[in-house]
Amino acid sequence: MLVADSKNLRRALILLIQLAEMELPCILVLNMEDEAKARGIETDYRKLEKMLGIEIIGTVAPQRRG
């Protein structure tokens, strides 16, 4: 499982590629979804899941959502 900041998807994808190169199964958890939305960042999780072939979960930890 890779937990990453929703506001910096590029960094998360770089780490995810490294995990894929090691052939490790992975789920991507994008935290701070509320802060990303406040900055105008909208992520289409279903489309990204299809592109990457992994499960992606959006979360907001302080609100216990996701």
mmCIF file as Biopython writes it, N, C-alpha, C and O atoms, coordinates in Angstrom:
data_model
#
loop_
_atom_site.group_PDB
_atom_site.id
_atom_site.type_symbol
_atom_site.label_atom_id
_atom_site.label_alt_id
_atom_site.label_comp_id
_atom_site.label_asym_id
_atom_site.label_entity_id
_atom_site.label_seq_id
_atom_site.pdbx_PDB_ins_code
_atom_site.Cartn_x
_atom_site.Cartn_y
_atom_site.Cartn_z
_atom_site.occupancy
_atom_site.B_iso_or_equiv
_atom_site.auth_seq_id
_atom_site.auth_asym_id
_atom_site.pdbx_PDB_model_num
ATOM 1   N N  . MET A ? 1  ? 0.846   -1.160 0.000   1.0 0.0 1  A 1 
ATOM 2   C CA . MET A ? 1  ? 0.000   0.000  0.000   1.0 0.0 1  A 1 
ATOM 3   C C  . MET A ? 1  ? 0.901   1.235  0.000   1.0 0.0 1  A 1 
ATOM 4   O O  . MET A ? 1  ? 1.853   1.334  0.773   1.0 0.0 1  A 1 
ATOM 5   N N  . LEU A ? 2  ? 0.574   2.162  -0.882  1.0 0.0 2  A 1 
ATOM 6   C CA . LEU A ? 2  ? 1.295   3.426  -0.951  1.0 0.0 2  A 1 
ATOM 7   C C  . LEU A ? 2  ? 0.323   4.525  -0.566  1.0 0.0 2  A 1 
ATOM 8   O O  . LEU A ? 2  ? -0.680  4.733  -1.249  1.0 0.0 2  A 1 
ATOM 9   N N  . VAL A ? 3  ? 0.607   5.232  0.523   1.0 0.0 3  A 1 
ATOM 10  C CA . VAL A ? 3  ? -0.203  6.366  0.946   1.0 0.0 3  A 1 
ATOM 11  C C  . VAL A ? 3  ? 0.507   7.625  0.483   1.0 0.0 3  A 1 
ATOM 12  O O  . VAL A ? 3  ? 1.678   7.844  0.796   1.0 0.0 3  A 1 
ATOM 13  N N  . ALA A ? 4  ? -0.219  8.456  -0.273  1.0 0.0 4  A 1 
ATOM 14  C CA . ALA A ? 4  ? 0.400   9.638  -0.866  1.0 0.0 4  A 1 
ATOM 15  C C  . ALA A ? 4  ? -0.511  10.852 -0.717  1.0 0.0 4  A 1 
ATOM 16  O O  . ALA A ? 4  ? -1.698  10.725 -0.414  1.0 0.0 4  A 1 
ATOM 17  N N  . ASP A ? 5  ? 0.061   12.012 -0.931  1.0 0.0 5  A 1 
ATOM 18  C CA . ASP A ? 5  ? -0.638  13.286 -0.849  1.0 0.0 5  A 1 
ATOM 19  C C  . ASP A ? 5  ? -1.400  13.534 -2.150  1.0 0.0 5  A 1 
ATOM 20  O O  . ASP A ? 5  ? -0.801  13.538 -3.226  1.0 0.0 5  A 1 
ATOM 21  N N  . SER A ? 6  ? -2.708  13.739 -2.061  1.0 0.0 6  A 1 
ATOM 22  C CA . SER A ? 6  ? -3.531  13.983 -3.249  1.0 0.0 6  A 1 
ATOM 23  C C  . SER A ? 6  ? -3.129  15.248 -3.995  1.0 0.0 6  A 1 
ATOM 24  O O  . SER A ? 6  ? -3.392  15.382 -5.190  1.0 0.0 6  A 1 
ATOM 25  N N  . LYS A ? 7  ? -2.497  16.167 -3.291  1.0 0.0 7  A 1 
ATOM 26  C CA . LYS A ? 7  ? -2.096  17.428 -3.918  1.0 0.0 7  A 1 
ATOM 27  C C  . LYS A ? 7  ? -0.858  17.265 -4.784  1.0 0.0 7  A 1 
ATOM 28  O O  . LYS A ? 7  ? -0.552  18.134 -5.600  1.0 0.0 7  A 1 
ATOM 29  N N  . ASN A ? 8  ? -0.141  16.157 -4.613  1.0 0.0 8  A 1 
ATOM 30  C CA . ASN A ? 8  ? 1.084   15.941 -5.377  1.0 0.0 8  A 1 
ATOM 31  C C  . ASN A ? 8  ? 1.056   14.556 -6.019  1.0 0.0 8  A 1 
ATOM 32  O O  . ASN A ? 8  ? 1.828   13.669 -5.654  1.0 0.0 8  A 1 
ATOM 33  N N  . LEU A ? 9  ? 0.152   14.392 -6.978  1.0 0.0 9  A 1 
ATOM 34  C CA . LEU A ? 9  ? -0.030  13.110 -7.633  1.0 0.0 9  A 1 
ATOM 35  C C  . LEU A ? 9  ? 1.221   12.680 -8.395  1.0 0.0 9  A 1 
ATOM 36  O O  . LEU A ? 9  ? 1.512   11.488 -8.482  1.0 0.0 9  A 1 
ATOM 37  N N  . ARG A ? 10 ? 1.950   13.626 -8.940  1.0 0.0 10 A 1 
ATOM 38  C CA . ARG A ? 10 ? 3.168   13.292 -9.697  1.0 0.0 10 A 1 
ATOM 39  C C  . ARG A ? 10 ? 4.159   12.521 -8.831  1.0 0.0 10 A 1 
ATOM 40  O O  . ARG A ? 10 ? 4.710   11.511 -9.267  1.0 0.0 10 A 1 
ATOM 41  N N  . ARG A ? 11 ? 4.386   12.989 -7.616  1.0 0.0 11 A 1 
ATOM 42  C CA . ARG A ? 11 ? 5.313   12.303 -6.710  1.0 0.0 11 A 1 
ATOM 43  C C  . ARG A ? 11 ? 4.821   10.892 -6.395  1.0 0.0 11 A 1 
ATOM 44  O O  . ARG A ? 11 ? 5.611   9.950  -6.339  1.0 0.0 11 A 1 
ATOM 45  N N  . ALA A ? 12 ? 3.516   10.757 -6.190  1.0 0.0 12 A 1 
ATOM 46  C CA . ALA A ? 12 ? 2.937   9.449  -5.891  1.0 0.0 12 A 1 
ATOM 47  C C  . ALA A ? 12 ? 3.143   8.490  -7.058  1.0 0.0 12 A 1 
ATOM 48  O O  . ALA A ? 12 ? 3.459   7.317  -6.856  1.0 0.0 12 A 1 
ATOM 49  N N  . LEU A ? 13 ? 2.965   8.989  -8.273  1.0 0.0 13 A 1 
ATOM 50  C CA . LEU A ? 13 ? 3.124   8.126  -9.444  1.0 0.0 13 A 1 
ATOM 51  C C  . LEU A ? 13 ? 4.570   7.685  -9.619  1.0 0.0 13 A 1 
ATOM 52  O O  . LEU A ? 13 ? 4.826   6.556  -10.039 1.0 0.0 13 A 1 
ATOM 53  N N  . ILE A ? 14 ? 5.505   8.550  -9.306  1.0 0.0 14 A 1 
ATOM 54  C CA . ILE A ? 14 ? 6.928   8.174  -9.383  1.0 0.0 14 A 1 
ATOM 55  C C  . ILE A ? 14 ? 7.218   7.032  -8.402  1.0 0.0 14 A 1 
ATOM 56  O O  . ILE A ? 14 ? 7.883   6.060  -8.759  1.0 0.0 14 A 1 
ATOM 57  N N  . LEU A ? 15 ? 6.721   7.151  -7.177  1.0 0.0 15 A 1 
ATOM 58  C CA . LEU A ? 15 ? 6.913   6.077  -6.188  1.0 0.0 15 A 1 
ATOM 59  C C  . LEU A ? 15 ? 6.200   4.802  -6.624  1.0 0.0 15 A 1 
ATOM 60  O O  . LEU A ? 15 ? 6.718   3.700  -6.445  1.0 0.0 15 A 1 
ATOM 61  N N  . LEU A ? 16 ? 5.015   4.958  -7.193  1.0 0.0 16 A 1 
ATOM 62  C CA . LEU A ? 16 ? 4.251   3.802  -7.645  1.0 0.0 16 A 1 
ATOM 63  C C  . LEU A ? 16 ? 4.983   3.052  -8.757  1.0 0.0 16 A 1 
ATOM 64  O O  . LEU A ? 16 ? 4.973   1.821  -8.790  1.0 0.0 16 A 1 
ATOM 65  N N  . ILE A ? 17 ? 5.606   3.782  -9.651  1.0 0.0 17 A 1 
ATOM 66  C CA . ILE A ? 17 ? 6.394   3.155  -10.724 1.0 0.0 17 A 1 
ATOM 67  C C  . ILE A ? 17 ? 7.543   2.346  -10.128 1.0 0.0 17 A 1 
ATOM 68  O O  . ILE A ? 17 ? 7.840   1.249  -10.601 1.0 0.0 17 A 1 
ATOM 69  N N  . GLN A ? 18 ? 8.185   2.876  -9.099  1.0 0.0 18 A 1 
ATOM 70  C CA . GLN A ? 18 ? 9.280   2.147  -8.461  1.0 0.0 18 A 1 
ATOM 71  C C  . GLN A ? 18 ? 8.782   0.853  -7.831  1.0 0.0 18 A 1 
ATOM 72  O O  . GLN A ? 18 ? 9.453   -0.176 -7.912  1.0 0.0 18 A 1 
ATOM 73  N N  . LEU A ? 19 ? 7.609   0.898  -7.204  1.0 0.0 19 A 1 
ATOM 74  C CA . LEU A ? 19 ? 7.032   -0.320 -6.625  1.0 0.0 19 A 1 
ATOM 75  C C  . LEU A ? 19 ? 6.677   -1.323 -7.719  1.0 0.0 19 A 1 
ATOM 76  O O  . LEU A ? 19 ? 6.893   -2.524 -7.557  1.0 0.0 19 A 1 
ATOM 77  N N  . ALA A ? 20 ? 6.133   -0.831 -8.828  1.0 0.0 20 A 1 
ATOM 78  C CA . ALA A ? 20 ? 5.780   -1.716 -9.947  1.0 0.0 20 A 1 
ATOM 79  C C  . ALA A ? 20 ? 7.021   -2.379 -10.526 1.0 0.0 20 A 1 
ATOM 80  O O  . ALA A ? 20 ? 6.983   -3.550 -10.901 1.0 0.0 20 A 1 
ATOM 81  N N  . GLU A ? 21 ? 8.128   -1.631 -10.601 1.0 0.0 21 A 1 
ATOM 82  C CA . GLU A ? 21 ? 9.374   -2.201 -11.117 1.0 0.0 21 A 1 
ATOM 83  C C  . GLU A ? 21 ? 9.887   -3.332 -10.240 1.0 0.0 21 A 1 
ATOM 84  O O  . GLU A ? 21 ? 10.570  -4.237 -10.719 1.0 0.0 21 A 1 
ATOM 85  N N  . MET A ? 22 ? 9.557   -3.280 -8.954  1.0 0.0 22 A 1 
ATOM 86  C CA . MET A ? 22 ? 9.942   -4.353 -8.035  1.0 0.0 22 A 1 
ATOM 87  C C  . MET A ? 22 ? 8.897   -5.471 -8.022  1.0 0.0 22 A 1 
ATOM 88  O O  . MET A ? 22 ? 9.010   -6.429 -7.258  1.0 0.0 22 A 1 
ATOM 89  N N  . GLU A ? 23 ? 7.885   -5.335 -8.875  1.0 0.0 23 A 1 
ATOM 90  C CA . GLU A ? 23 ? 6.806   -6.307 -9.014  1.0 0.0 23 A 1 
ATOM 91  C C  . GLU A ? 23 ? 6.073   -6.553 -7.700  1.0 0.0 23 A 1 
ATOM 92  O O  . GLU A ? 23 ? 5.705   -7.684 -7.384  1.0 0.0 23 A 1 
ATOM 93  N N  . LEU A ? 24 ? 5.866   -5.480 -6.937  1.0 0.0 24 A 1 
ATOM 94  C CA . LEU A ? 24 ? 5.127   -5.568 -5.689  1.0 0.0 24 A 1 
ATOM 95  C C  . LEU A ? 24 ? 3.673   -5.183 -5.927  1.0 0.0 24 A 1 
ATOM 96  O O  . LEU A ? 24 ? 3.402   -4.176 -6.582  1.0 0.0 24 A 1 
ATOM 97  N N  . PRO A ? 25 ? 2.737   -5.967 -5.406  1.0 0.0 25 A 1 
ATOM 98  C CA . PRO A ? 25 ? 1.328   -5.582 -5.541  1.0 0.0 25 A 1 
ATOM 99  C C  . PRO A ? 25 ? 1.092   -4.306 -4.731  1.0 0.0 25 A 1 
ATOM 100 O O  . PRO A ? 25 ? 1.726   -4.101 -3.696  1.0 0.0 25 A 1 
ATOM 101 N N  . CYS A ? 26 ? 0.194   -3.462 -5.195  1.0 0.0 26 A 1 
ATOM 102 C CA . CYS A ? 26 ? 0.034   -2.177 -4.527  1.0 0.0 26 A 1 
ATOM 103 C C  . CYS A ? 26 ? -1.392  -1.648 -4.630  1.0 0.0 26 A 1 
ATOM 104 O O  . CYS A ? 26 ? -2.099  -1.898 -5.606  1.0 0.0 26 A 1 
ATOM 105 N N  . ILE A ? 27 ? -1.789  -0.924 -3.615  1.0 0.0 27 A 1 
ATOM 106 C CA . ILE A ? 27 ? -3.010  -0.126 -3.601  1.0 0.0 27 A 1 
ATOM 107 C C  . ILE A ? 27 ? -2.547  1.298  -3.347  1.0 0.0 27 A 1 
ATOM 108 O O  . ILE A ? 27 ? -1.730  1.533  -2.457  1.0 0.0 27 A 1 
ATOM 109 N N  . LEU A ? 28 ? -3.056  2.242  -4.112  1.0 0.0 28 A 1 
ATOM 110 C CA . LEU A ? 28 ? -2.682  3.650  -3.944  1.0 0.0 28 A 1 
ATOM 111 C C  . LEU A ? 28 ? -3.760  4.354  -3.131  1.0 0.0 28 A 1 
ATOM 112 O O  . LEU A ? 28 ? -4.923  4.397  -3.532  1.0 0.0 28 A 1 
ATOM 113 N N  . VAL A ? 29 ? -3.366  4.904  -1.990  1.0 0.0 29 A 1 
ATOM 114 C CA . VAL A ? 29 ? -4.267  5.661  -1.132  1.0 0.0 29 A 1 
ATOM 115 C C  . VAL A ? 29 ? -3.869  7.127  -1.242  1.0 0.0 29 A 1 
ATOM 116 O O  . VAL A ? 29 ? -2.771  7.516  -0.846  1.0 0.0 29 A 1 
ATOM 117 N N  . LEU A ? 30 ? -4.777  7.934  -1.786  1.0 0.0 30 A 1 
ATOM 118 C CA . LEU A ? 30 ? -4.501  9.363  -1.936  1.0 0.0 30 A 1 
ATOM 119 C C  . LEU A ? 30 ? -5.170  10.105 -0.788  1.0 0.0 30 A 1 
ATOM 120 O O  . LEU A ? 30 ? -6.391  10.257 -0.761  1.0 0.0 30 A 1 
ATOM 121 N N  . ASN A ? 31 ? -4.368  10.558 0.149   1.0 0.0 31 A 1 
ATOM 122 C CA . ASN A ? 31 ? -4.850  11.241 1.336   1.0 0.0 31 A 1 
ATOM 123 C C  . ASN A ? 31 ? -4.928  12.747 1.083   1.0 0.0 31 A 1 
ATOM 124 O O  . ASN A ? 31 ? -4.410  13.240 0.081   1.0 0.0 31 A 1 
ATOM 125 N N  . MET A ? 32 ? -5.559  13.453 1.971   1.0 0.0 32 A 1 
ATOM 126 C CA . MET A ? 32 ? -5.735  14.911 1.909   1.0 0.0 32 A 1 
ATOM 127 C C  . MET A ? 32 ? -6.566  15.315 0.689   1.0 0.0 32 A 1 
ATOM 128 O O  . MET A ? 32 ? -6.318  16.345 0.062   1.0 0.0 32 A 1 
ATOM 129 N N  . GLU A ? 33 ? -7.549  14.488 0.372   1.0 0.0 33 A 1 
ATOM 130 C CA . GLU A ? 33 ? -8.431  14.738 -0.758  1.0 0.0 33 A 1 
ATOM 131 C C  . GLU A ? 33 ? -9.155  16.080 -0.611  1.0 0.0 33 A 1 
ATOM 132 O O  . GLU A ? 33 ? -9.374  16.779 -1.601  1.0 0.0 33 A 1 
ATOM 133 N N  . ASP A ? 34 ? -9.522  16.435 0.608   1.0 0.0 34 A 1 
ATOM 134 C CA . ASP A ? 34 ? -10.210 17.704 0.848   1.0 0.0 34 A 1 
ATOM 135 C C  . ASP A ? 34 ? -9.332  18.905 0.505   1.0 0.0 34 A 1 
ATOM 136 O O  . ASP A ? 34 ? -9.814  19.884 -0.066  1.0 0.0 34 A 1 
ATOM 137 N N  . GLU A ? 35 ? -8.049  18.833 0.849   1.0 0.0 35 A 1 
ATOM 138 C CA . GLU A ? 35 ? -7.138  19.930 0.546   1.0 0.0 35 A 1 
ATOM 139 C C  . GLU A ? 35 ? -6.886  20.038 -0.957  1.0 0.0 35 A 1 
ATOM 140 O O  . GLU A ? 35 ? -6.749  21.139 -1.490  1.0 0.0 35 A 1 
ATOM 141 N N  . ALA A ? 36 ? -6.827  18.907 -1.628  1.0 0.0 36 A 1 
ATOM 142 C CA . ALA A ? 36 ? -6.651  18.924 -3.082  1.0 0.0 36 A 1 
ATOM 143 C C  . ALA A ? 36 ? -7.853  19.592 -3.753  1.0 0.0 36 A 1 
ATOM 144 O O  . ALA A ? 36 ? -7.689  20.427 -4.642  1.0 0.0 36 A 1 
ATOM 145 N N  . LYS A ? 37 ? -9.055  19.223 -3.323  1.0 0.0 37 A 1 
ATOM 146 C CA . LYS A ? 37 ? -10.261 19.823 -3.900  1.0 0.0 37 A 1 
ATOM 147 C C  . LYS A ? 37 ? -10.319 21.324 -3.626  1.0 0.0 37 A 1 
ATOM 148 O O  . LYS A ? 37 ? -10.762 22.097 -4.475  1.0 0.0 37 A 1 
ATOM 149 N N  . ALA A ? 38 ? -9.872  21.733 -2.439  1.0 0.0 38 A 1 
ATOM 150 C CA . ALA A ? 38 ? -9.851  23.161 -2.107  1.0 0.0 38 A 1 
ATOM 151 C C  . ALA A ? 38 ? -8.909  23.934 -3.030  1.0 0.0 38 A 1 
ATOM 152 O O  . ALA A ? 38 ? -9.095  25.130 -3.254  1.0 0.0 38 A 1 
ATOM 153 N N  . ARG A ? 39 ? -7.907  23.253 -3.560  1.0 0.0 39 A 1 
ATOM 154 C CA . ARG A ? 39 ? -6.957  23.873 -4.501  1.0 0.0 39 A 1 
ATOM 155 C C  . ARG A ? 39 ? -7.376  23.691 -5.958  1.0 0.0 39 A 1 
ATOM 156 O O  . ARG A ? 39 ? -6.644  24.060 -6.876  1.0 0.0 39 A 1 
ATOM 157 N N  . GLY A ? 40 ? -8.562  23.117 -6.157  1.0 0.0 40 A 1 
ATOM 158 C CA . GLY A ? 40 ? -9.061  22.930 -7.518  1.0 0.0 40 A 1 
ATOM 159 C C  . GLY A ? 40 ? -8.547  21.688 -8.208  1.0 0.0 40 A 1 
ATOM 160 O O  . GLY A ? 40 ? -8.649  21.565 -9.428  1.0 0.0 40 A 1 
ATOM 161 N N  . ILE A ? 41 ? -7.989  20.756 -7.434  1.0 0.0 41 A 1 
ATOM 162 C CA . ILE A ? 41 ? -7.451  19.513 -8.002  1.0 0.0 41 A 1 
ATOM 163 C C  . ILE A ? 41 ? -8.518  18.429 -7.879  1.0 0.0 41 A 1 
ATOM 164 O O  . ILE A ? 41 ? -8.887  18.031 -6.774  1.0 0.0 41 A 1 
ATOM 165 N N  . GLU A ? 42 ? -9.002  17.962 -9.008  1.0 0.0 42 A 1 
ATOM 166 C CA . GLU A ? 42 ? -9.989  16.878 -9.045  1.0 0.0 42 A 1 
ATOM 167 C C  . GLU A ? 42 ? -9.327  15.671 -9.702  1.0 0.0 42 A 1 
ATOM 168 O O  . GLU A ? 42 ? -8.756  15.793 -10.785 1.0 0.0 42 A 1 
ATOM 169 N N  . THR A ? 43 ? -9.397  14.521 -9.064  1.0 0.0 43 A 1 
ATOM 170 C CA . THR A ? 43 ? -8.797  13.303 -9.595  1.0 0.0 43 A 1 
ATOM 171 C C  . THR A ? 43 ? -9.890  12.306 -9.930  1.0 0.0 43 A 1 
ATOM 172 O O  . THR A ? 43 ? -10.720 11.989 -9.078  1.0 0.0 43 A 1 
ATOM 173 N N  . ASP A ? 44 ? -9.902  11.814 -11.143 1.0 0.0 44 A 1 
ATOM 174 C CA . ASP A ? 44 ? -10.841 10.783 -11.568 1.0 0.0 44 A 1 
ATOM 175 C C  . ASP A ? 44 ? -10.242 9.430  -11.181 1.0 0.0 44 A 1 
ATOM 176 O O  . ASP A ? 44 ? -9.480  8.835  -11.943 1.0 0.0 44 A 1 
ATOM 177 N N  . TYR A ? 45 ? -10.596 8.961  -9.996  1.0 0.0 45 A 1 
ATOM 178 C CA . TYR A ? 45 ? -9.995  7.746  -9.455  1.0 0.0 45 A 1 
ATOM 179 C C  . TYR A ? 45 ? -10.292 6.526  -10.319 1.0 0.0 45 A 1 
ATOM 180 O O  . TYR A ? 45 ? -9.405  5.698  -10.529 1.0 0.0 45 A 1 
ATOM 181 N N  . ARG A ? 46 ? -11.506 6.396  -10.821 1.0 0.0 46 A 1 
ATOM 182 C CA . ARG A ? 46 ? -11.871 5.231  -11.628 1.0 0.0 46 A 1 
ATOM 183 C C  . ARG A ? 46 ? -11.058 5.186  -12.924 1.0 0.0 46 A 1 
ATOM 184 O O  . ARG A ? 46 ? -10.588 4.123  -13.328 1.0 0.0 46 A 1 
ATOM 185 N N  . LYS A ? 47 ? -10.896 6.327  -13.564 1.0 0.0 47 A 1 
ATOM 186 C CA . LYS A ? 47 ? -10.114 6.379  -14.799 1.0 0.0 47 A 1 
ATOM 187 C C  . LYS A ? 47 ? -8.650  6.044  -14.517 1.0 0.0 47 A 1 
ATOM 188 O O  . LYS A ? 47 ? -8.015  5.310  -15.274 1.0 0.0 47 A 1 
ATOM 189 N N  . LEU A ? 48 ? -8.122  6.592  -13.417 1.0 0.0 48 A 1 
ATOM 190 C CA . LEU A ? 48 ? -6.741  6.330  -13.039 1.0 0.0 48 A 1 
ATOM 191 C C  . LEU A ? 48 ? -6.538  4.856  -12.694 1.0 0.0 48 A 1 
ATOM 192 O O  . LEU A ? 48 ? -5.503  4.275  -13.023 1.0 0.0 48 A 1 
ATOM 193 N N  . GLU A ? 49 ? -7.530  4.249  -12.029 1.0 0.0 49 A 1 
ATOM 194 C CA . GLU A ? 49 ? -7.454  2.814  -11.719 1.0 0.0 49 A 1 
ATOM 195 C C  . GLU A ? 49 ? -7.336  1.986  -12.991 1.0 0.0 49 A 1 
ATOM 196 O O  . GLU A ? 49 ? -6.530  1.059  -13.066 1.0 0.0 49 A 1 
ATOM 197 N N  . LYS A ? 50 ? -8.143  2.326  -13.988 1.0 0.0 50 A 1 
ATOM 198 C CA . LYS A ? 50 ? -8.098  1.582  -15.251 1.0 0.0 50 A 1 
ATOM 199 C C  . LYS A ? 50 ? -6.758  1.756  -15.945 1.0 0.0 50 A 1 
ATOM 200 O O  . LYS A ? 50 ? -6.219  0.803  -16.509 1.0 0.0 50 A 1 
ATOM 201 N N  . MET A ? 51 ? -6.219  2.966  -15.907 1.0 0.0 51 A 1 
ATOM 202 C CA . MET A ? 51 ? -4.939  3.233  -16.565 1.0 0.0 51 A 1 
ATOM 203 C C  . MET A ? 51 ? -3.798  2.488  -15.888 1.0 0.0 51 A 1 
ATOM 204 O O  . MET A ? 51 ? -2.919  1.950  -16.562 1.0 0.0 51 A 1 
ATOM 205 N N  . LEU A ? 52 ? -3.808  2.454  -14.543 1.0 0.0 52 A 1 
ATOM 206 C CA . LEU A ? 52 ? -2.710  1.866  -13.785 1.0 0.0 52 A 1 
ATOM 207 C C  . LEU A ? 52 ? -2.913  0.387  -13.462 1.0 0.0 52 A 1 
ATOM 208 O O  . LEU A ? 52 ? -1.954  -0.329 -13.176 1.0 0.0 52 A 1 
ATOM 209 N N  . GLY A ? 53 ? -4.153  -0.059 -13.510 1.0 0.0 53 A 1 
ATOM 210 C CA . GLY A ? 53 ? -4.439  -1.459 -13.200 1.0 0.0 53 A 1 
ATOM 211 C C  . GLY A ? 53 ? -4.349  -1.796 -11.726 1.0 0.0 53 A 1 
ATOM 212 O O  . GLY A ? 53 ? -4.071  -2.939 -11.362 1.0 0.0 53 A 1 
ATOM 213 N N  . ILE A ? 54 ? -4.585  -0.803 -10.871 1.0 0.0 54 A 1 
ATOM 214 C CA . ILE A ? 54 ? -4.555  -1.024 -9.418  1.0 0.0 54 A 1 
ATOM 215 C C  . ILE A ? 54 ? -5.748  -0.321 -8.775  1.0 0.0 54 A 1 
ATOM 216 O O  . ILE A ? 54 ? -6.403  0.512  -9.402  1.0 0.0 54 A 1 
ATOM 217 N N  . GLU A ? 55 ? -6.019  -0.664 -7.527  1.0 0.0 55 A 1 
ATOM 218 C CA . GLU A ? 55 ? -7.087  -0.008 -6.782  1.0 0.0 55 A 1 
ATOM 219 C C  . GLU A ? 55 ? -6.570  1.315  -6.219  1.0 0.0 55 A 1 
ATOM 220 O O  . GLU A ? 55 ? -5.436  1.403  -5.748  1.0 0.0 55 A 1 
ATOM 221 N N  . ILE A ? 56 ? -7.419  2.340  -6.275  1.0 0.0 56 A 1 
ATOM 222 C CA . ILE A ? 56 ? -7.067  3.652  -5.735  1.0 0.0 56 A 1 
ATOM 223 C C  . ILE A ? 56 ? -8.182  4.100  -4.796  1.0 0.0 56 A 1 
ATOM 224 O O  . ILE A ? 56 ? -9.364  4.006  -5.124  1.0 0.0 56 A 1 
ATOM 225 N N  . ILE A ? 57 ? -7.787  4.585  -3.630  1.0 0.0 57 A 1 
ATOM 226 C CA . ILE A ? 57 ? -8.744  5.033  -2.628  1.0 0.0 57 A 1 
ATOM 227 C C  . ILE A ? 57 ? -8.428  6.473  -2.256  1.0 0.0 57 A 1 
ATOM 228 O O  . ILE A ? 57 ? -7.281  6.797  -1.946  1.0 0.0 57 A 1 
ATOM 229 N N  . GLY A ? 58 ? -9.434  7.336  -2.284  1.0 0.0 58 A 1 
ATOM 230 C CA . GLY A ? 58 ? -9.264  8.720  -1.831  1.0 0.0 58 A 1 
ATOM 231 C C  . GLY A ? 58 ? -9.671  8.820  -0.373  1.0 0.0 58 A 1 
ATOM 232 O O  . GLY A ? 58 ? -10.695 8.269  0.029   1.0 0.0 58 A 1 
ATOM 233 N N  . THR A ? 59 ? -8.867  9.525  0.426   1.0 0.0 59 A 1 
ATOM 234 C CA . THR A ? 59 ? -9.153  9.613  1.865   1.0 0.0 59 A 1 
ATOM 235 C C  . THR A ? 59 ? -8.983  11.026 2.395   1.0 0.0 59 A 1 
ATOM 236 O O  . THR A ? 59 ? -8.310  11.870 1.803   1.0 0.0 59 A 1 
ATOM 237 N N  . VAL A ? 60 ? -9.634  11.249 3.554   1.0 0.0 60 A 1 
ATOM 238 C CA . VAL A ? 60 ? -9.425  12.448 4.360   1.0 0.0 60 A 1 
ATOM 239 C C  . VAL A ? 60 ? -9.293  11.921 5.794   1.0 0.0 60 A 1 
ATOM 240 O O  . VAL A ? 60 ? -10.288 11.683 6.478   1.0 0.0 60 A 1 
ATOM 241 N N  . ALA A ? 61 ? -8.048  11.748 6.227   1.0 0.0 61 A 1 
ATOM 242 C CA . ALA A ? 61 ? -7.773  11.077 7.505   1.0 0.0 61 A 1 
ATOM 243 C C  . ALA A ? 61 ? -8.461  11.726 8.711   1.0 0.0 61 A 1 
ATOM 244 O O  . ALA A ? 61 ? -9.076  11.001 9.493   1.0 0.0 61 A 1 
ATOM 245 N N  . PRO A ? 62 ? -8.393  13.058 8.909   1.0 0.0 62 A 1 
ATOM 246 C CA . PRO A ? 62 ? -9.012  13.621 10.101  1.0 0.0 62 A 1 
ATOM 247 C C  . PRO A ? 62 ? -10.543 13.419 10.156  1.0 0.0 62 A 1 
ATOM 248 O O  . PRO A ? 62 ? -11.139 13.409 11.233  1.0 0.0 62 A 1 
ATOM 249 N N  . GLN A ? 63 ? -11.158 13.261 8.980   1.0 0.0 63 A 1 
ATOM 250 C CA . GLN A ? 63 ? -12.594 13.042 8.927   1.0 0.0 63 A 1 
ATOM 251 C C  . GLN A ? 63 ? -12.951 11.559 8.888   1.0 0.0 63 A 1 
ATOM 252 O O  . GLN A ? 63 ? -14.123 11.189 8.825   1.0 0.0 63 A 1 
ATOM 253 N N  . ARG A ? 64 ? -11.916 10.716 8.925   1.0 0.0 64 A 1 
ATOM 254 C CA . ARG A ? 64 ? -12.093 9.253  8.868   1.0 0.0 64 A 1 
ATOM 255 C C  . ARG A ? 64 ? -12.911 8.847  7.642   1.0 0.0 64 A 1 
ATOM 256 O O  . ARG A ? 64 ? -13.787 7.985  7.717   1.0 0.0 64 A 1 
ATOM 257 N N  . ARG A ? 65 ? -12.608 9.482  6.522   1.0 0.0 65 A 1 
ATOM 258 C CA . ARG A ? 65 ? -13.309 9.198  5.271   1.0 0.0 65 A 1 
ATOM 259 C C  . ARG A ? 65 ? -12.358 8.495  4.319   1.0 0.0 65 A 1 
ATOM 260 O O  . ARG A ? 65 ? -11.213 8.909  4.135   1.0 0.0 65 A 1 
ATOM 261 N N  . GLY A ? 66 ? -12.858 7.425  3.718   1.0 0.0 66 A 1 
ATOM 262 C CA . GLY A ? 66 ? -12.074 6.717  2.723   1.0 0.0 66 A 1 
ATOM 263 C C  . GLY A ? 66 ? -11.446 5.448  3.199   1.0 0.0 66 A 1 
ATOM 264 O O  . GLY A ? 66 ? -10.761 4.772  2.432   1.0 0.0 66 A 1 
#
